[in-house]
Amino acid sequence: MSMSYTYFEDNGWFVGYFDDFPQHLTQGKTLAELELMLKDLYECLHLAKYHKRELVLA
């Protein structure tokens, strides 16, 4: 499985997020470390069985 992600550099850190979950940021000192952190984030999201729903308020 693969997921695309976006990253940028900020004060010497690589900060990234999955394109499908932009609200969940993670970081690493190197790009390789960022990718390890993204894999960990994926496991957290997958184990949480992340779902989106819309609540209609009357």
N, C-alpha and C positions, 0 to 999 in steps of 0.2 A: 504494500500500500504506500502511496505517496500523498503528501499534502503540500501545497505551495505556501510559502511564507514570505513576508516582507521584513527587511531589517534596515537599520541605520546605525551610524556611530554617534555616540553621545558621551563626551568627556572620557574618552578612552575605553568605553564599553560598547559592545555590539548589542543592540536592543532589537528584539524581533517579536513577531506574532504570526499566527496562522491567519491567512487571508479570510477564512471562514469564521474566525474568532478574534477580531481585532481588539476587543476589550481585554483580552488576556495577554499581557506583555511578559516577557522574560528577558534575561540578559546573560551575557558571558564576557569574559575578558578577551577571548579570541572567538573567531567565527566557529571553530570546531567546538568550543565550549558552549556557545550559543546553540548549536545544533543538538548537543547532548541535553541541554535544558529544554529545548523544544520537544525532544522525544519524551522527556519526563512530563512535560505539560500535556502532551498528547495522551499519555497513560492516565493522567489525572482526569482529563476531560472524558476519555473513553470509559473509565471506571465509574465516573459520576453519571454516565448515560445522559449527557447534557441534552436537554430538549428545549425548544422554543415554542411558546404558545402565545396567543393573543387573548386578552380578557376584554370582553365588551361590557362596558358599564352603562347601565340604563339610566 
